[in-house]
Amino acid sequence: MHRGGRCSIGGVRTPQQITIEGSRRWAKLQGISEEERAAQYPSLEEALPECAKELIDVQQKLEDYFKDMQDSNYHSEWEALDSSDP
């Protein structure tokens, strides 16, 4: 059972970066090559560009409205759905 971000806080999972720039910055700090980063830790912008654009647009709208946002955190879960008939 997932408990509201505790996996990433406890270091069990590596959070996925939203932008390619953020992903590259993270990889550099971790000592991960660009090839490994792209293969194993792609950004949301690389994996799902339409979703990343929508998320970035919403984040910008929130920033414009609230003016001084310090941080934004997002959580999503991806599960494979089995749609085959029994």
C-alpha positions as CSV (number, residue, x, y, z in Angstrom):
1,M,0.0,0.0,0.0
2,H,1.3,3.4,-0.9
3,R,1.2,6.0,1.9
4,G,1.3,9.5,0.5
5,G,4.9,9.9,-0.7
6,R,6.6,7.9,2.0
7,C,8.4,5.8,-0.6
8,S,10.2,8.7,-2.1
9,I,10.8,10.4,1.3
10,G,12.2,7.1,2.6
11,G,14.5,6.7,-0.4
12,V,12.7,3.6,-1.7
13,R,11.9,5.2,-5.0
14,T,13.6,7.9,-7.1
15,P,11.2,10.6,-8.0
16,Q,11.0,11.3,-11.8
17,Q,12.0,14.8,-12.9
18,I,9.4,16.7,-14.9
19,T,11.7,18.5,-17.3
20,I,14.7,17.2,-19.3
21,E,16.8,20.0,-17.8
22,G,15.8,18.9,-14.3
23,S,16.6,15.3,-15.1
24,R,20.0,16.1,-16.5
25,R,20.8,18.3,-13.4
26,W,19.7,15.5,-11.1
27,A,21.8,12.9,-13.0
28,K,24.9,15.1,-12.9
29,L,24.6,15.5,-9.1
30,Q,24.2,11.7,-8.8
31,G,27.2,11.0,-11.1
32,I,24.9,9.2,-13.6
33,S,25.9,9.3,-17.3
34,E,23.5,10.9,-19.9
35,E,23.1,7.5,-21.5
36,E,22.1,5.8,-18.3
37,R,19.8,8.7,-17.3
38,A,18.0,8.7,-20.6
39,A,17.5,4.9,-20.5
40,Q,16.7,4.4,-16.8
41,Y,15.5,7.8,-15.5
42,P,13.8,9.7,-18.3
43,S,12.0,12.9,-17.4
44,L,8.2,13.2,-17.7
45,E,8.9,15.6,-20.6
46,E,10.7,12.8,-22.5
47,A,8.4,9.9,-21.5
48,L,5.0,11.7,-21.8
49,P,5.5,15.1,-23.5
50,E,1.8,16.0,-23.6
51,C,1.3,15.3,-19.9
52,A,4.5,17.2,-19.0
53,K,3.3,20.3,-21.0
54,E,-0.1,20.2,-19.3
55,L,1.5,19.9,-15.8
56,I,4.0,22.7,-16.5
57,D,1.1,24.9,-17.8
58,V,-0.9,24.3,-14.6
59,Q,2.1,24.9,-12.4
60,Q,2.7,28.3,-14.2
61,K,-1.0,29.2,-13.7
62,L,-0.6,28.5,-9.9
63,E,2.6,30.5,-9.8
64,D,0.9,33.4,-11.6
65,Y,-2.0,33.3,-9.1
66,F,-0.2,32.8,-5.8
67,K,2.9,34.8,-6.9
68,D,5.5,33.3,-4.5
69,M,5.2,29.5,-4.5
70,Q,8.2,27.9,-2.8
71,D,7.7,24.3,-4.0
72,S,5.4,22.0,-5.9
73,N,5.0,18.3,-5.4
74,Y,3.1,15.9,-7.6
75,H,2.3,12.3,-7.1
76,S,1.0,10.0,-9.7
77,E,0.7,6.2,-9.9
78,W,0.9,4.2,-13.1
79,E,-0.7,0.8,-13.2
80,A,-1.1,-1.6,-16.0
81,L,-4.8,-2.5,-16.6
82,D,-5.6,-6.0,-17.7
83,S,-8.5,-5.7,-20.1
84,S,-8.6,-9.2,-21.3
85,D,-11.8,-11.2,-20.9
86,P,-11.7,-14.2,-18.5
